[in-house]
Amino acid sequence: MQRWRGLEDIPQDWGRSVVTIGSYDGVHRGHQLIIGRTVERARELGIPSVVVTFDPHPSEVVRPGTHPPLLAPHHRRGELMAELGVDAVLVLPFTVEFSKLSPADFIVKVLVDKLHARAVVEGPNFRFGHRAAGNVAFLAELGATYDYEVDVIDLYVSGAAGGGEPFSSSLTRRLIAEGDVAGAAEILGRPHRVEGIVVRGAQRGRELGYPTANVETLPHTAIPADGVYAGWLIADGERMPAAISVGTNPQFNGTEQTVEAYAIDRVGLDLYGLHVAVDFLSYVRAQRTFDSIEALLEAIADDVKRSRDLVAAYDAR
């Protein structure tokens, strides 16, 4: 899969393509439906498929300070899109100047002059251009002038976790913020992932017999609510069952939220300085303080057992 940053990265001899545009944060099941149709239509026409997305998130430029928590960094979105068969991903730097493009100018500048769109695939609520004035009706209207067709795909409707709302990144963020990582996984089609570098912490886990990887998460990452979770720690291509703690470590009067993963039944791991990922499968319990270190150790042992069982049950499905 080709990856471009900015319109100038698109090859000069780039021919016609099928395009979809959006933030696509998380590449959830609704996104997968749209991107999948983009790939399918491109194959029908015998031309490449292209996903256009933005960095930073448009809201941060239009309304500074409102950057939403991110469900996946751009490199992860690219991996997920490649798995769906996308031929190229174009990341457009979203600037104040770019935000002022009218819908018509956006279509000409991006879809017509650079990507030579033969077809454009979008969801029904797609908006674009200055003040989000453009919609799918306007996109289709200009398609008659610039020789591209528009395919509008309805989004999936979520199940019980979302209360019947359409699958969306905002709903997924809300569920993660509430600690409902299982509900988020229902929308994403996979467990929610947090990434970052392993850094040295207070090393209390090591002292207690449960050494953890203290993950310095990427900026704007969507972090689950404080609590203990079952999931996986992924390092150097290895996926290890893990008990994961998110919180301020109230037992020791901590004040800074951390994400720490204990790789279950693994001894002697040295992950400092590595970029790792943590996948959240299931909520185990809330963060709380204990009357003694012995009571804390008993709770941790139970957390590890429950996490081991939850991951084993998931893998056995």
PyMOL commands that set and color helices and strands:
alter all, ss='L'
color gray80, all
select helices_A, chain A and resi 7-9+29-45+58-62+74-83+96-99+103-112+130-132+136-146+160-162+169-177+181-188+204-208+250-252+293-315
alter helices_A, ss='H'
color red, helices_A
select strands_A, chain A and resi 2-5+17-21+49-55+88-93+117-122+149-152+192-199+213-217+227-235+238-247+258-263+275-285
alter strands_A, ss='S'
color yellow, strands_A
deselect
rebuild
show_as cartoon
